[in-house]
Amino acid sequence: MGSKSDLIEEYLLDLLRQTGSRGVEIRRVDLANLFRCVPSQINYVLQTRFTPERGFIIESRRGEGGYIRIIRMPKRSADEMLSNLVSSLNDQLDRRQVRDYLRRLYENELISRREFNIMAESLGVGRKAQSFQLTRRQRSELLKRFIQILNWLPRKAGGDEDNAL
């Protein structure tokens, strides 16, 4: 069984899937009561798991009748998404942010699971990459380069390029 944060995240993702819409609205206090936790744990999940890097926008209103609205950003064309990702990258990405960007590329079917793992290891954020360190700047520049390469490589539906080399 996962952590309480994992359970909260999965619950919210299920709500998004069930509604079939781009967004869901819920009261923070109701969510905290449901999971028997403090509202700050809900804030933590929202701030770390529902980020723009992962394809979400969070709106909230505090006070009586306050709510949280989680909006899934619309999918864009591959070229538009890759260009937007490159322009949105800062030069000080931490490990979590890099993994979020890679996850978004994978979830939008711009990279395969294998490419995800290769990039994660190369960027020092994979499961086996603990022994080698990159600075935030190096990690950011390398991710930006990967995305730029993805943008100019030809894409073929249904698999890898046969003549990519």
N, C-alpha and C positions, 0 to 999 in steps of 0.2 A: 504494500500500500504506500502511496506517495505521501508527501508532506501535505499539510493543510493548505499551503499556497498552491500546490499542484492540484488539489481537489477544487479549490475556488476557481482556478484558471480553467479547468476542464468543465466545470459547471457553466461558466460564462460562455465558453466556446460552444457547448451544447445548446445553450439558449440561442446563440447566434445561428446555429445550424437549424434548430427547430423553427425559428421564426421565418427562415428563408429570406430575410431582408438583410440589408446592409448594416442595420444597427439594432441595438437593444437598450432599453431604459430600465433601470432598477434603482431602488432606494438603497443607499449604502447601509443604513441601519438595519434594513430587512435582511440584507446579505450577511451582515455581521451576526445577526440573531440566528439565521439559518445555520451558519457554520460555528456558532458559539465562539466567536473571536471578537477582538476589539476592532473598531473601524480602521485603525491605523494598519492592521494587517491587510484589509481590503485595499487601502491606498498603496501599500507595498506591491501587491499583486498587479494592480493597475499600472503602476509606474515602471515595473520591471518586465511585465509579460504582455502588455497591450500598448506597445510603443509604435511610433511611426516606422521604425526600422522593421517591425513585424507586420506592418500594414494596417495599423489602427490609429484612430483619433479618439481621445477621451474628452468629453465635455462634462462638467459637473456644476451643480448649483448646491451650495451649502445652506444649512438652516432648515427650518420647518418645511416639510414638503420637498426637501432637497433631493436630488437624484444624481445618478451617474448615467451618462449615455455613452455607450461604446459603439463606435462606428467603424465598420470595416471599409477601408479605402477601396474604391473601385479598381478592378484590374484594368490595366492599360495594355496597349500594344507592347510587344517585347522591346522594340526600339525606343519607344517613349519611356518605358519603365527603366531601361538601362541608362538612358541619358539622364533621367531624373535622379537615379541612384548616384551616378558619378558626381553630379552637381551638388547633391546633398551631403556627400561625405566630408567630414571635417578631417583635420590632420592629426587628431588625437583620439582615435577610436580605441576603446578598451576591448577586452576579449568578448564580453557579453554582446556588445554592439556588433562586433564582427560576425559572431555566430548568428545574431538576429538578421543581419543583412544576407548572409548565406542561406538561412532558413527561408527568407522571403524569395530569394532566387529559386530555390528548390520548390517551394509551394506554388509558385507561379509557372513551374515547369520550364524554367529557363536553363536549369542545369539538372543533370541526372543525380541520383543518389551517389554514384561513384565520383562524379565531379565535385559534389558537395564535400565528400570525405577527402579527396585530394586537396581541394582548396583549404579546408579546415586544417589539415596537417601542415600544409605549406605556410599558412598564416599563424601557426603556433597556437591554434585553438581547438585542435582535434584531441581525441582520446590518448593518442600516443605522443603528442607533441609537447608534453610537459617538460622535457629535458632541454628544449631549445627555446631561447627567448628572443623576441623582437621588441623593439621600442614601439610605443603607440604610433609614432610617426611612420616607422618602417611598415608596420601592420596596415596602416591606413593607405599608404602609397601602393603597397602590393595589392590590396583589395581593389583599389581604384584601377590598377593596371589590369587585373583579372576581368573586371567589369568592362573596361574598354575593349579588351580582346573579345569578350563575348559579343559585344556590340558589332564588331566588324566581321566576325566569323559567320559564314553562311549557316542558316538553320534549315534543317530538313525534318519534316514531320515524320514521326515514327522511329527515330533512332539517331545514331551517330553518323557523322559524315563518313562515307566510304573512302574518299580521297582527300582527307584533311591534311595529310602530310605532304 
